[in-house]
C-alpha cells in the first residue's frame, strides 16, 4: 500500500511538472514566433503596401489623420482613433467588432484584480498538496473547505459586472445602429417581400395593392425573376472576356499569338485570340437572346419607397391579418442578395430549416469522434506509435517535449476546425436565407454550438475524466472529488490555446505571409492585364462569422475559468487587448468588406455572451458542489435566473430599436431626389445591366448599383504602380 501511495504521488508530481513544462514551453515558443513575425511585419509593411495597406491605396479617405510610416506607427490607431471615426471610415460592422473587442478586454481587466489578489492566494493556501499551476487553481482547495466562499462571491461579482457592461454596450449600439439606419443608402428605401400569393405575381396588381396600403409612398415594385440561366450565361460571357483580355495582353507583351488546347493534355491547338473572340461573340448573342426572354416570376419582390419613414413603417406593419401572410423584411444590400434562394417558398424553407438543424445536431455529436482522435494524436507518446521514426523525440528533455506538445495541442484544434465554417455556411444557404449577411449570422450561431460542445465542454469534461480515469476506476466513490480536482486543472490546456491564438495567431495575421507569397507569384508570372492585377491583390473581406465565433470561444473559456483558475484571466485580457490593436490596423488598412451586416451581428453576439455567462455559473455551481460546500453552491443557483431576467429585459426594450429606424428620426430626414429613388428601383432589375464579374472594391457602407459594364468593374487606382511593389 505504501508503495502504491508513493507511486501515485510520483505520478501526480510528474503530471504537474509536465503540465507546468507545457505552459512555460508554449509561452516561450509563442513569444519567439510572435517576435519574429512582428519584426518581419514592421520591415515589410513599409515596402509592400498592396499587402499591408491595400485599403489605403483604394480609398482616398481611410482613417483620421495621416498615416506615419515609422517602424511602430501601426500601433497608434488603436490608441488614437475613436469609435465615431471607425464608424465613419470603416462602417458599422467594424465599429461593432472593435467595441466588442474592447468590451471583452474590459471584462477581463475588471475581473482580474479579484482573481489575482483574492482567489489565487485562497487557492494557494487551500490545504491541498498540488504544485505548479494547479496549486493556484480551485483544485488545490480541499473538500468541505470554507475557502470556496470566495469563489461564490466571485460568481456573484463577475455576473453583476458582466450584466452592467453589456447593458452599457447595448446603449452605445442603439446609438450607432440608429445613425446607420439614418444614412439613407439605396437599399434602406426598399423592403423584401417573400411568399407573394399568385394574384400579386404581376407588376400591375402588386403595385396597385401597394398603393392601396401605402398611398403615394411607393416608387416601384420589382418582382424577382428566375434568372438562373441568364446568370450562367453572364458568368460564361465574363470568363471568356477575361480570357480574351489575357490572350491579347500576352500577344502585346511577347509579340507571339498565344495558343491553347481544348483539353489540357490533348486535342487540337487553337489560336487563343481568335477562338476566345468567336466564343465570346457566341456567348454574348446567347446572353442577348436570354435577356429579351420573358422569365418565370418568383414569389418574391422588392418594394421601393420614396422615404425612409415609409420603408420603416412597411417593415414594422402587419400587411395582412393572416398569420401565414407575406414575409416582409428590410431589403439586403444588392451585393449580399442570394438570388437563387428567393425562389424557395415558405413551407420548403421551414422543412429545410428543420432538416438542417437536425443535421447540425447530429454533426455536433458525431464530430466529437474525430475531435477526440485528433486530441489524442497530439500526445507525443501516441504520435510515436503511429510514426515510429519520431521515437527519438521522446528522448529530448522535458522543456523541448513540452514545447512541442503545448504547441501541437492548440494547433491541432485550429487546423481541425478550419473546414467547419465552410460546411456550416453551406448548410445555412440551404435553409433558403435571402442574403449572405444573414447567412453569416446564422453560421455564427451554428459555429458557436460546435465550439461550445466540441471545443469546450468535450475538451473540459473528457480531458478531466481521462486524466483521472485510473483513479476513478479504482475508487468509484471518489469520482466527485477527482472531478472537482481535475476540472480546474484543464485550464493549462486552454491557456496554451489562448497563447497560441494571441501571440502566434495575431502575429501571423499581421504578417499575411500567404498573400505576400501568392501575390508575388501571381504578379510576377501570371498577371497580364490591369484587371487581373487588381484581382491578384484585391483586399479580402472580414469573415465576421468566424471572427466572432473565435472571439466568443476565448471569452467563454476565460469566463468559465476566471474563478476556477484565475491565472487564465491575464491571458484573456492579452488576447483581446493585443487583438484590438491588430484588428484596428487591419480594419483601417487592409480589409474592405463586400457587404454590410448593418451591425446586426451584435444581437447574435450578445445572445452567445449570455450563454457563456450561464455556462460559467453552472460550471461554478458544479465544481463548488463537488467540493461538498453545499451552502456556497446553493447561493450560486439564483445567478442563471438573474442573468436570464436581464436577457429578457434587453429583448423587451432594446431589440426593436435595433431593428428599425425610429419614426421620429425618420420624420426629420430630408426626402431624397426623385432620380435617386428611381435609380434604386432600377438597380433591382438585374437584366437592366450586366453584373460585374468581381465585386467593386468599395466600403461596405457605401451604396452601390447592382452592376456595371465589365470594362469598369474594377477601379484601376493602384494598377498604375510598378509591379516592383511586391
N, C-alpha and C positions, 0 to 999 in steps of 0.2 A: 504493500500500500504506500509506503514511504517513497519507494522508487517510482511508483505511478504518479504520486504527487509531484515529485521532483521533475519527472519527465514532462508533466503537464505545465509546470511553471516555466521550464525551459522552452517549451513550445510557445507559450504566451509571450515570453520575453523575446523570442525570435520573431514572432509575428509583429510585435510592437516595434522592434528595431527595423524590421523590413518595411513596415508602414512609414516610419519616420524617414528611412533612407529614400523611399519613393518620393516622399514630399520634397525633401531637400534637393534630391537629384532633379526632379521635374522642374523645380523653381530655377535652379542654376541653368539647366538646359534651355528652358524657355527664355530666360533672360539673355542668354548668349545669342539665340536665334533672333530675338526681337532687336537686340542692339545692332547686329549685323544688317538686318533688313532696314532698320531706321536710318543707319548711316548711308546705305546704298540709296535709299529713297531721297534723302536730303541732297545727295550728289546728283542723282539722275533727274530729279524734278526740274532743275534749272535749265536743262538742255532739251528734254523730251516733253514739251508742253502738250503735244497731242495725246500723250498717255496720261500725264498727271494734271493737266488743266484743259481738257478739251472743251469744257463748258465755257471757259473764258475766251476761247478762240471763236466760238459760235454765237455767243450772246454778248451784245455790247455792254449792257449793264448787268454786272454779275453779282456784286456784293457791295456793301457800303465802303467807301474809301478806295484807295489804290492799294493794289497788292504788291508787297515788297518781295523781292527775290532772294532775300537773305537766307542763310542756312536754316534757321529755325522759325522763319516767318509763318510757316504753315500752322504753327501752334496758336498764333494770335487771334484768329477769328473766333475761337471758342470762348475767349475772354472779352472780346470787344463787340461782337455782333449781337444785337438784341433780337428778341423773338419777333418783334414787329418787322424788323429788317429781313429776317428769314422768311416770314410770311410774304413780304413784298417781292423778294428776289427769287425765291425758290418754291413758293406755293404753300397751300395749307397742309398738304400731306407731309411736307418737310418739317413744318413747324410742329405738327403733332408728334412726329418722330423725335425731334430734338427735345421737345418738352417732356416726352415720355422718358428719354434717357436721363434728363435732369431730375425728373421725379424719382426714378429708381435710385439715382445717386443720393438724393436727399434722404430717401427711406433708409438706405444702408448707413448713411452718415449719422442719422439721428438715432438709429438702433445701436450703433457701435459703442458709445460710451458705457451704457448699462451692461452690455455684454462683456466688454474688456475690463471695466472697473469692478463690476459686481459678480457676474456669472463665472468668469474664469477663475478668480480666487476661490469662490464657493466650490467649483468643481475640483480644483486642485487639492483642496483640503476636505474632499468629500468622504474620506475614510477608505477608499478603495486602494488596491495595490497596483494599479496600472501605471504605465510610464509613457513617455513620449507625448504625442498629440492626444492620445486617449485620456491622459491624466487631466487635461483641461477641458474635457467634454463631460456631459452628463453621465456617461458610462462610469465615471470614477466615483460617483455618489452611491453609497451602499443602500441596500433595500431598507425601507421604513425610516429613512433619514428625514429630519425636518428641513434639511437644506433645500429640498426640492420646492419649498415655498417661494424661493427666489425666482424659480422658473415659472411658477404660476403668476407671480407679479409681472414677469417679463411678457407672458402671453397676453395679459390684460393691457399692459402699457403699449406693446407693439401694435395690438389691434386698434386701439384708440388713435394712435399716431397715424397709422395707415389710412384709417377712415377719414381723418381730418385732412390729410394731404390729398386724398382722392377727391374729397368734396371741393377743395380749393382748385384742383385741376379741372374739374367739371365747369366751374365758373369761368375760368380762363378759356376753356374750349368753346363754350357757348358764345363768348365774345368773338373769337376768331371765326367760328362757323357762320355767325350772322354776317360778319364782314365779307366772308367768301360768297354767301348767298346774295349779297347786295352788289356783287361785281357786275352783274348783267351780261355774262357771257352768253353766246348764242344758244347753247343747249339749255340754259336756265329758263328760256322763254317757252320751252316745249315740254310736253308730257308724253310718256309712252303708254299707250292703251293696248292691253292684251286681251285675248279671248273675245274679240268682236263677234257678235251674232251675225249670221248670214245677211240679214236685212241691211246691215251697215257696211257691207263689203263693196260698196260703190261710193265713189267720191261725192257724188251729189247728195245721196241720202245721209252720209255721215256728216258732211259739213252742215247740212240743214239741221240735223239733230244737235250738233254742237252750237249752232247759232241760237237754237231754242234754249239750250242750257245756259249759254254764256253770250247773251246778245251783244253784238258789236265788239266783242273781245277776241274773236278767233280770226287769225290771219289766214290760215290754211290748214288742211289736213293732208297727210301723205300716208296712204295705205301701203304697207310693205309688200313688195312683190317677191315671188320666188325667182331669184336670180342666180341660182347655183351654176347653171350652165353658162350664163353670162360672166360670172366671176371666174370660172375656169378659163374661158377664152381671154379674159383680161390678163390673167396670170400667164397664159401661154404667150400672148402678144408681148407682154413686158419682158419675159425671159428671152424671147427672140430679139427684142430691141437691144437688150444688154449684150447679147452675143454678137450682134451685128456691130454695135459700137466698139466692142472689144476687138473684133477682127479688123475693123478699119484702123483702129489705133495701132495694132501690130503692123499693119501694112505701112502706115505713115512712119513708124519708127525704124522698121527694118528694110523697107522698100521691097519686100517679098510678100506675095499674096499668100496668106495662111490657108492651110487645108485641114480637113478633119474627116474622120470616118464616121459612118452612121453608128457603127458599133465599135467599142473601144479596141478590141483585139483584131477585128476582121472587117471586111467589107470594102466597097469602093471609096476612094478618096474624092472628096468634093472640095471645090473652091469655096472657102467659108463665106466670103463676102457675097458671092453670087447666090449660094444656097440659102444663107440666112435671110438675104434680101427677098428672095422668092417666097420663102416660108413666112416671113413677116407680112408680106403683101396678102398672102392667102389667109393668115390669121386675122389680119385687120378686116378683110372682107367678111369673114365669118362673124367677127365681132359687130360689124356694122349691121349685118342682117339680124343678128340676135338682139341688138339694141332696139331695132324697129318693131320687133315682135310684141304681141300682147301677152304678158306673163300672168301666171296664176296669182291671184291676190291672197295674201296670208291673213290670219285673224289678228293682226297687229297693226297699229297705226301710230304715227307721230302727229300730235295736235299742237300747232304753233300759235301762241297767244301774242297779243300786242303789248302786254305789260307784264312785269314780274308779279304784280298784285294778282292778275288773273291766273297766271300759271300756279301761283301759290294757293289760291282758292281751289283751283281744279285738283291739285294734289291732295287737299285735305277733305274735300267734299265727297259724299256718297252719291255716285252718279245714278244709282238705281236702288230700288227697295229690295231687290233680290240679294240674298247672301252670296250667291254664286254669280254675281254680275261681273261686268268687265273689271279687269285688274288695272288700276291706274297708278303710275309711279313717275317720279322725276325722270326725264329723258337723260340717258347717259351720254357722255361725250361720244362724238362720232368715231373717234379712234378706238373707243372701248367697246362699241356695239358688236355683239356676236350675232350676226345677221341670220345664220342658219338656225339658231335656237328660237328665233321669233316665229318659226312655223310650228312649234310644239304647243299643243293645246293644254288646257287646264288639267284634265284627268291624266293625260300622259305625263305631265310634269309631276303630279302627285305620286303616280306609280313609280316613276324614275327615282324620285327622292327617297321613297321607302326602300326600294331595291338598293340604291347607292349606300344609304346609311346602314342597311343590313350587311352589305359587303364590307363597308368600313369597319363595322363592329367585329365581323369575323376576322378581318385582316389585322385588327389591333391585337387580337389574342393569338392568332397564328403567327404573327410577326415575332412573338417572343421566342419562338423556336430558333430562328436564325440569329436573333439578338443574343440569346443565351450561348449559342455555339460560338459566335464571334467573341463574346466576352471571355469565354474560357480559352480561346486561342491566344489571347494576348499574354497569357502567363507563359513565361519562358520555358517552364517545365513541360507544358503541353506542346509548345511550338517545337521543342526538340524531338518529341515523339513523332510528329508529322514530318519534320525536316531534320533528320539525324545529323546533318552537317553543321547544325547550329549548336551541337553539344559543347564545343569549346567555349561558347558564350557563358555557360553555366559556371565555368571556372574563373570568370572575371570577378573582381572584387565587388563588394556589396553596393558601392556607390554607382559603378557603371551599370550593374544589373538593375538597380533601382531607377536609374535614368532611362534605360531602355523601356522597362515595364511601365513606368509612370507616363512616358511619352506615348507609348503604344495604346495604353488603356483609354486615353482621351481621343487619340487619332482614329482608333478603330470605330468608335461610335460616330464620329464626324463623317467618316467616309461611308459608313453603312447607311446612314440616314440621308445621304446626298440625293439618292434617287427617289426617296419617298415623296418630296413635294411634287415631282413630275407626275407621279401616279395619282396623287390626290387632286392636282389641278385637272387632270383628265376626268376624274370622277365628277368633280364639280361642274365641268362643262356638260357632262352627260345629263345632269339634272334639268337642263333647259334654262339655266340662268341667262338673262339677256345681255349682260355686259361683263367685260373682263375685270373691271374694278370690283364687281360683286362676286365674281369667281375668286378673286384674291381674298376677299373677306371670308368666303366660305371655306377656302383652302386653309386659311389661318385657323379656323375652328377645328378642322379635321387634324391638322398638324399638331395642335395643342393636345388633343385627345391622345394621339400617338405618343407624344413626349411625356405626358402625364403618366400613362400606363406603362409604356415600354422603356422609356428613358429614365424615369424617376422611380415610380412605385416598384417596378420589377427589379431594377438595379438595387434599390434600397432594401427591400424585403428578401429577395432571392439572395443577394450578396450577404446579408446578415445571417440568413439561415445556413448558407453554405459554409460560412466561416465557423459556425458553431455546430455543424452537423454531427460530428462525432460526440461532442459533449451532450447534445440533446438526445442522441440515441442511447447513450449510457445512463443519462439521468433525465427521463421524461418529465419528472415532476419539477425540474428546474428550468423548463423551457421558457417561462415568462422572464426569469432572471437573465437567462442567456440573451434573449431578445432585447431586454432593456439595456444590456451592456453593448450588444452588437449594433443596434440601430444607430446610435450616435457615432459609433466608430466608422461608419460608412462615409463620414464626411471627408476623410482623406482622399477617397476616390474622386469625389465631386470637387474638392479643392484643386486637385491636379487637372481636372477637366476645365475648370474656370480659368486656371493659369494658362492652359493651352489656348483657350479661346481669346483670352485677354492679350497675352504677350505675343505669341506666335500668330494667332488669328488676325488680330488688328494690324500687326506689322506687315503681314503678307498682303492684307487688303490695301494698305497704303502703297506697297511696292508694286503691285499689279504686274507680277513677273510674267504671267501667262500672256496678257495683252501686249506687254513690252516685246516679247519674243515673236508672237504671231503677227503683230502689226509690222514689225521689221521685216519678217519674211514676205508678207503679202506685198508691201510697198516696194521691196527690192526686186522680186521676181514675178509676182502675179498681177499686180495692178497695172493697167494700161490706160484707163480713161479717168477723167476727173471724178465721174460718178462712182467708179469702183474705188477710187482713192478715198472719197468721203465715207463710203460704206466700210472700208477697211478699218478706219479708226473711229467710227461712229460711237459716241458715248453710250454706255449701257444704261438701261433704266434701273431704278431701285426695285428689287423684288420684295416689296413690303410684307407679303405674307410670310416669307421665310425669315426675313429680318426680325419681325416682331415675334415670331414663334421662338426663335433662338433667344431673344432678349427675355421673353416671358419664362422660358425654361430656367435661365440663370436666376431670375427673380424668384421663381418658385423654390429652387434649391436653396437660395440664400435665406428666404423667409423660413422655410421648413427647418433648417439647421441653425437659424440665428440664435435660438436658445439652447438647442441640444449641443451644438459645438460652435460657440461664439467666434472662434478663430476664423470661421469662414466669412464673416461679415466684412472685414477689410478687403478681402479678395473680390467680393461682390461690388464693393464701393470702387475698387480699382477698375473692374470691368466696365462699369457704367461711366465712371469719370474719364478714363482714358478713351473709352468708346465715344463719349460726347465730343472730345477733341478730334478724334479721327473722322467721325461722321460729319462734323461741321465742315471740315476741309473737303471731304468727298462730296457733300451736298452742294457746296458753293463752287467747286472747281471741276468736278468730274461728271456726276450723274445728271441726265436730262430725262425725266420720265416721259413715256409715250402718252400717258393719260393721267387723269387725276381721280383719286377716290373721294375727293371732296372732304377729306378729313374724317370720313366715316369709318376708318379703321379704329378710331378711339373707342366708340362704344363696345366693339368686339374685344378690344384690348382690356378695357375696364372689366368686362364680364370675366375674363380669364384671370385678372388680378384678384377679383373676389374669390374665384375658385382656389387660387394659390393661398389666399389668406385662410380659407376654411380648411384646406389641406394641412396647413401649418398648425391650426388649432386642434384638429383631430389627431395629428401626429403627437402633439404635446400631451393631449389627454391620454393617448395610448401609452406613451413612454412613462409618464408620471404614474399611471395606474399600474404598469408593470413594476414600478419601484415600490408598489404597495403603499403609496401615500394617497389613500382614497379621498380624504377630505380635500387635499390640494387638487386632485384630479376632478372632483365634482365641481369645484369652483371654475373650472375651465369650460364646463358644458354650456353655460349661457353665451359664450363668445360666438359660436356659429350662429346662434339665433340673433344676436345683436348685429352681426355682420350682414345677415340676410335681410333684416329690417332696414338697415342702411341701404342695401341694394334696392329694396322695394321703394324706398324714399326717392332714390335717384331716378328710377324708372318712372315714377309718378310725376316728377317735377322737371326733369331735365331732358328726357328723350324727345318730346315733341318740339321744344325749341331747337334741338339739334337737327331735327329732320326737316324743318320748314322755316322759311323766312317769316318773321313776324309781320302781320299786316300793317302795323304802324310804321315799320321800316320800309315796307314795300310802297306804302302810300306816299311817302315823301320823296321817292325817286323820280327823276325826270323820265319822260317817255322817250324811247329810242327813236331814231329816224326811221321812217317807213321803209326806206331801201334796206336798212339793216335787217328788219324783220322779214322782208321778202327774201333776202339772201339766206336767212336761217331756214326758211321753208324750202327753198331750192336745194339747200345742202343735203336734205334728207332724200332727195330724188336721185338715187345712185346712178341712174343711166344718163343723167344730165352732164356728167363729166367722168373722165376715166381716172380711177383712184391711182394715186402714186404707188409705185412698187415698193418704196421704202418710206416709213413714217417720217414726217417732217421733223427736223432737228430743232424743236422749239420747246419752251417750257410748257409743262402740262396745264397750267392755269391760264394759258393764252388761247383764245378762241381760234379754231381752225376750221377750214371748209372740208367737205368730205373728200375732195380730191382735186388734183390739178393735172395739167399736161405733164407727160413724162419728162419732157425736157427741163421742167422747172421743179422736179420733185425733190431735189435736194439743194440747199444753199451751198454755193461753192466758195464760201468765205475763206476757208483755210486751205483750199487746194492750190492757191497761188504761191504758197510757201514751198520751198525746195524740199525734196524728199530726204535730204540730209538731216531733217529734223529728228528722224528716228535712227 
